[in-house]
Amino acid sequence: MLLFRRSPPKKAVADVFVALTHARPYKQTWPVEEIARQSRKQFDPQVTQAFLTLLHDGLS
């Protein structure tokens, strides 16, 4: 079955950002750099770079 070979949805990077950067009762926050480390492993590198660029430009 090819369902698992499809790339993750584009919003996956944003979902992971929210999950990693917000504290939960069961985990601490993770640095934003973790998203960059997961590029190519879990996310489309172009989408990841675009997200990080938008995030950086929006925070500065």
N, C-alpha and C positions, 0 to 999 in steps of 0.2 A: 504494500500500500504506500503511495507516495505522499500521504498527508504530512508525514514528519520530515520530508525533504524540502518542503516549502520554507521560504525565509520568514522570519517572524514579522508581524505587522509593524509598520513604521512607528506606530505609537508605543511600541515596546520600550524604546529607549526612554521616553518620557515617563512611562509607568515605572521603570526601574529607578529612574532618578528620584521620583517621589518616594518609592519604597526605601531606597538606601539613605536618603537625606533626612528622613523624618524618624524620630525616635519612636520606638514601640515598647510596650512593657517587657517584651521578651528579647529585645536587641538594642544595641547602641547604633548611632548613625555611622555611616561609612563615608569616606571622602568622595568627592565628585570624580576624582582621578580614577576611581574603580570602574566607572563607565568607559573611560578611555582604554583601560586595560582589557576590558571585555570586548572591545572592537575586534572584529574578525572572528572571534570565538562565538559570540552570541548575537552580535548585531551587524548589520550592514555598515561597513566602514564609512561610506559616504554619508549615510544618515547620521551616524554617530558624530562625525566631524561637523556636519551642519548643525546638529543639536548643540554641541559644545560651543561652537562659534556664536550661535544665538544666545546661549546662556551667558557666555563671557561678555558679549556686547551689551546684553541687558543688565548685567550686574555692575558694569563699569561706568 
